[in-house]
Amino acid sequence: MAKILVADDDAHVVRVMSLWLSRRGHQITETRNGAAALEVLDSPAGVDIDLVISDMNMPVLDGLGLLKGVRERRGPDLPFLVLSSRCDQAELADELRKYGAKLFPKPFVPSRLVVAIDELLGVETREG
C-alpha cells in the first residue's frame, strides 16, 4: 500500500507502529531522529515516501524541525503526522496546522492510529 517514513527515538513505539502498519500492507522505513529522516527523504529511497510519522521530541532534530525540512523538500502535499505526549496539545495542534500536519496524542491506541493514518492516506479502513 503506502511507503511510510517513521521518525521516533523510542524503539518500542517504532516497533509497535511498524508491526501494526506492516499488517496493513504498508512498507515502513524507520529512523531515530529528524536528521536521519531527512537523509532518507534526500536519498533515492525517499522519493516514493507517501507519509511521514514523527515524534515531536527527539534528539538531533525534533519533529517540528523535521516537518519544516519536509515542507522545504517536498512541499505541502506530503501527509505528515506528529505524535506527542506534550501537555500543550491544543497549542501544538495549532502550530502544526500552519504547516499542514496533524497531531496524534501519545500514548496511542494502535488500532486508532491505523485509522488516522488510513484517513491521511485516503485509504478505506477495513475491519480486523
N, C-alpha and C positions, 0 to 999 in steps of 0.2 A: 504494500500500500504506500505509505509515506516514508521518506527518509527524515529522521528526527535527530537533531543535534542536542544533546543534554549536557549542560554545564552545572556541576554541583560538586562541592568539596566533600560531601558526606557520602561515603561509599555505600552505606546501607540504603539511602534514599535512591541513589542511582541504580542499585541492584533491583530494588522493588519496581521502580519505573520501567527499567529495561525488561524485566520479566513480564509485567502486565502489558506493555506496549508490543513486545515481541509476540505475545499470544494473539494480539490483534492483527498481526502480519506486518507491523512496522519494522523498519530497519533502523537500529539505534547506533549512533556514534557518541561515545562517552568522553567527556573531558572533565578536569577537576577545577578549572577556573576560567574566567572570561578571556584571558590572553590565549590560552590553549584553544578555546573555542574559535577565536578569530583566526588563529593559524589554520584550523580546519576549513573555515569558510574561505580563506585565501588559497587553499590548495585545490587541486583538481577534484578531490572528493567533495568539496564544499559547494560545487556548482549546482548539484542536484538536491541540496537540503530543502525540505518542504516546510519545516517548523523548527524553531529554536525554543528549548525549555531551559530556563536558567534560575538558579538560586539567586537571591538578592545579595546575601553576604558571603563573599568568597575571598580568598587571598589573591594577590597579584592584580586582578581586575574584577570588580564586583559586577553584579547584574545590570546596574544602570550604565556602567561603562561599556559592558558588552552590548547592551541594547543600542547605545549611541553608535558604537562601531559597526553593528549590523546595519543600522539605518544608513550610515555613510557608504557602506559597501553594496548593500542590496536594496536600498530604498524602503518605502513604507509597505510594500506588498508581502514581504515575508512574515508570516504569523510568528508572534513572539509571546511566550507565556512565562511569567515570572512567579516563582514560588517563594513565599516569605512567611516567616513567623513573627515579623515585627509587629509591635503593638499599634503602630500608626497606619493600619491597613487602609483606611479611607483616604488619608493624605497620600499614601504611596500609590494607591489606585489612580488618583487624580494625576499624579506626576507621570505615571506610566502611560496613561491615556494620551498625553501630549505626544508621545512617540508611537502611538498605535499599538501598544502592548496591553495584555490583560494580566491581571493578578489572580493567583490562586493561593489560598492560605495553606500554611503548614501548621500542624501536621495535616496530611490529607488522607482521605479515603481513596485507595487506588481506583476503585470502580467509578467514583465520581470524577476523578482526574481524567480517566479514559474518556468519559462522556464529554468533558470540557474540551479535550484535545480533538475528539471527533468533530465537535461543533466548529472549532477553529479551522479544521481542515476541510469542512464541508462534507464530512463522511456521515452516512446514515448509521446510527448506533444500532448494533444488533444485540439480542439477548445472549447472556452466557458469557 
